[in-house]
Amino acid sequence: MKLLLKEQCKQLALNGQLIDKTGNDDLVPVVKLFTPDANCTWLLVSTEPDDADIAYGLCDLGLGCPEIGSVRLSEIATVRGVMGLPVERDIHFTGNMMLKEYAAKARVVGWIRN
């Protein structure tokens, strides 16, 4: 499975330009990535205008402390869970809250929930 669709890459880049222009990074996530055999989840909002490999969003490595930050897409692509399965894109995900609302809810329960 391809991590990101072309449309998602385009929206992530547009959001990155918007953040760069306005300084407002509280946007609706474009894509959800996850490990099917581990507890890692990423809700990504944007990519850097100067480096499309750097994504910004809510990152949950399954340690009970999800946080907003940046991550390299190339690094996410190398992550494997306990059974060796690669990261997948949640094809059913549609963001319905702003990033900071997802983050607030995730911090309460210790993991990202839809």
N, C-alpha and C positions, 0 to 999 in steps of 0.2 A: 504494500500500500504506500502510495506517495504521501509524505507527511502533510504537504500543503497543496491545495489546488491553485491553479493560476489566478482565479478570482480572489481567493483568500490572500495570496501574495500581493496582489494589486491593492486590496483593501488595507492590509497591514502597512504597506508603503504609504498610502494616502493618509492613514491615521498618523504615521510617523511624521509626515510633513505638517499635518495639522497641529500635532503636539509641539513641533519645532517652532511653528508660527505663533501659537497662542499660549503655550506653556501649560495648557490643561491636558493632563494625562488620564483623567477619569472618564474613559470611554467604555462602550460596550465591547466585550471580548468578541473577536472575530472567529476564533477557532479554539477547540479544546483538544489537547493531546494527552494521552495517558499510556501507562504501561498495563497491559492486560494481566500480567502475573506479578505485579508489585503495586505499591500504593503511590506512585508518582503521577501527578497531574499538572498540566500547564494550561492556563487560560490566557491566550495571547491577544494583545490589543494592537500592537504596532511593531514595525521594524524601523531601525535607524535609517535616516535618509542617506547617510554616507556609507553604511555597511548593512546590507540586507540580511546578513547572517546573524545580526544581533536583534533579538526580539525582546519586547517589554510586556510584562503581564504579571499575573499571579502564579507563583511557582510553589508547588507542594511536593516535596521529596519524600513524603510519607513519614516524617519525623515528628509530626504533631505541631509544627509551627510554620504554616503557609505564610509566604511573604511576597510582597510586590517587589519586582526587580527585573534585571536584564539577564538574558541567557543566550547562548549561541545555539542557533538551530542545528548547526553541524554537530554540536555536542549532544543535543537531544537525540539526534539520529543514531548515535552510537550506544545509547542506553539500552540495556537488556535487563529484564526481570530475572527472578530466580530460576525460571524454566528456560531462559534464553530468548524469550519472545521480544521482538522489537516494539518500539513505541508506535501507537496507532493514533489516527485522527478519529474523533467521535463524529461519525457521519450524521448523527441525529441531533448534535448540539446546535442550538440557536441561543445566542446571548440574549437575556431578557432583563438584565440588571447592569448597572454601571460597575466597573472594575472594583472600586472601593467598597461597594455594597457586597460583592462576592467575597472580598477580603475580610470584611468585618464578620460576615457569617462564618467564614472558614476558620477564623481565629477562635470563635466561640466553641466550635465543635472539634477543632484540631485538624480538619481536612476540608478539601473543596467539595461542596455539594452542588448539584444543579438546582 
